[in-house]
Amino acid sequence: MKALLSSLQTLPVSTASTDVNKTKSLDITRRSSIGFGSSVILSSFLVNFCSPSSTLPSFRSAIALQQKDELQLEEDRVVQLFQETSPSVVSIQDLELSKNPKSTSSELMLVDGEYAKVEGTGSGFVWDKFGHIVTNYHVVAKLATDTSGLHRCKVSLFDAKGNGFYREGKMVGCDPAYDLAVLKVDVEGFELKPVVLGTSHDLRVGQSCFAIGNPYGFEDTLTTGVTFQ
């Protein structure tokens, strides 16, 4: 029996299982470390991204500021366009006299409801410095077809310096089919600012357009829209 116990004590003990377990344990530890490190990195990213002190609000503020600047530039451009063009726009009144006046045209324009009444209003623009005014035919249709001599056309306009004045408009030509008419006013002593003309051959649908005028008696109005076919 003692000999058997001695033999058992001297038998070599296998460490393969122990080594495998150690290897598995080491591998698990490494994976855990990698996973934990990834979690830490991801958590740090989320904290930095969602934190109130992150750069995201600053980025949004920068975008909002840029959009505000772009809107301000667009508004300034429209305001400048109106300021530069409105002196070339005129207001037109179709007057019907109660009787054929014997006074001069300047005195005629000063009369109110006692001697004349306003039959219609409209807009036009200064074509040249010689006092030619372009308007719509329907604005001065009564003047164009008047046979009684009781219709007059009062044109209120501005000179190049911004001084307002009025004159009687004389019909010099019209085309009802195109709804166009041309008036002539006496501009002696005043320098007009003709409107800047463009071309229509390169217009595209969707481009911005602006209408400046005096519709229905309102003065200095500006309407925006887009071109269409």
Stockholm file with secondary structure:
# STOCKHOLM 1.0

chainA/1-229         MKALLSSLQTLPVSTASTDVNKTKSLDITRRSSIGFGSSVILSSFLVNFCSPSSTLPSFRSAIALQQKDELQLEEDRVVQLFQETSPSVVSIQDLELSKNPKSTSSELMLVDGEYAKVEGTGSGFVWDKFGHIVTNYHVVAKLATDTSGLHRCKVSLFDAKGNGFYREGKMVGCDPAYDLAVLKVDVEGFELKPVVLGTSHDLRVGQSCFAIGNPYGFEDTLTTGVTFQ
#=GR chainA/1-229 SS CHHHHHHHHHSCCCCHHHHHHHHHHHHHHHHHHHHHHHHHHHHHHHHHHHSTTSSHHHHHHHHHHHHHHHHHHHHHHHHHHHHHHGGGEEEEEEEEESSCCCSCHHHHTTCCTTTEEEEEEEEEEECSTTCEEEECGGGSHHHHTCSSSCEEEEEEEECTTSCEEEEECEEEEEEGGGTEEEEECCCTTCCCCCCCCCCSTTCCTTCEEEEEECGGGCCSEEEEEECCC
#=GC SS_cons         CHHHHHHHHHSCCCCHHHHHHHHHHHHHHHHHHHHHHHHHHHHHHHHHHHSTTSSHHHHHHHHHHHHHHHHHHHHHHHHHHHHHHGGGEEEEEEEEESSCCCSCHHHHTTCCTTTEEEEEEEEEEECSTTCEEEECGGGSHHHHTCSSSCEEEEEEEECTTSCEEEEECEEEEEEGGGTEEEEECCCTTCCCCCCCCCCSTTCCTTCEEEEEECGGGCCSEEEEEECCC
//
